[in-house]
Amino acid sequence: MKRILLLVLFAIGVSWSTAFAADRATPDEAKAMAEKAAAYLKENGPEKAFAAFKAKDGGFQDRDLYVTVQDSKGTMVCHGTTPALEGKNMLDLKDVDGKAFNREIQAVKDTGWVAFKWLNPVTKTVEPKKNYEIRVGEYLVGVGAYTAQ
């Protein structure tokens, strides 16, 4: 009986972790969305692009994926889930480990990955995140995937 209970608990744990993982986006999906957002910004300009990035039905929010855009001075000009950050200079913002990750974001010349810890809007916990950044003129367009700790 004890063995059956352990097997059942194991099966529940495996199915829960599989379901939880299915709700998370992958770094490849983050990169694809960043490329889509950068192209959309280039084609449509900031006003239309930023509105689409923030709209729930704009095609730029999926599970824990969302778009952020900073200008070349580190000011957040668009944030897909936290509009309260818009207009704020994020250059010296540090993650929970003290990493000044926006300095790394600003150092991206063309494209690149930046890792840091940030609040996941789905789980409401701080988690490791890998952001793919693309420079589009004066802007840095980023989308990141959260990874389980």
C-alpha positions, 0 to 999 in steps of 0.5 A, a space after each residue: 500500500 505504501 509503495 502504491 501511494 508513493 507511485 501515485 504521489 510521484 505520478 502527480 508530481 511529474 504531471 504537475 511539473 510537466 504542466 508547470 513547464 508547459 506554461 513557461 515560455 522557452 528562451 527560443 520563444 522569447 527570442 522569436 517574440 523579440 525578433 517579431 517585436 523589433 520588426 513590428 517597431 521598425 515597420 510601424 513606429 513607436 506609437 503603434 508598436 508600444 500600444 501593441 506591445 502593451 495590449 493583451 490581444 496585441 500578439 506580444 504577450 504570451 504566458 510569461 512572455 512580454 516586451 520591454 523597450 528602453 531608450 538608449 539612455 536606459 529609460 523604460 519607454 514601454 513595458 508589457 506588464 508594468 506600465 508604472 515603470 514607463 518614463 523611469 530611468 532603469 540604468 542603475 536598477 539592480 536585481 535581487 542579487 545586486 546585478 546592474 543588468 540594465 548596464 548589460 542591456 545598454 551594452 548590447 550593440 546589435 543583439 544579445 542575451 542578458 541574464 538577471 532575476 526579475 518578478 515573474 508576472 505569472 507566478 508572482 515570484 522573483 525568478 532567473 530570467 534570460 532576456 533577448 535584446 535587439 537594438 532598433 535605432 535608439 531603442 532596445 527591444 527585449 523579451 525574456 524567458 523565466 527559468 525555474 530556480 
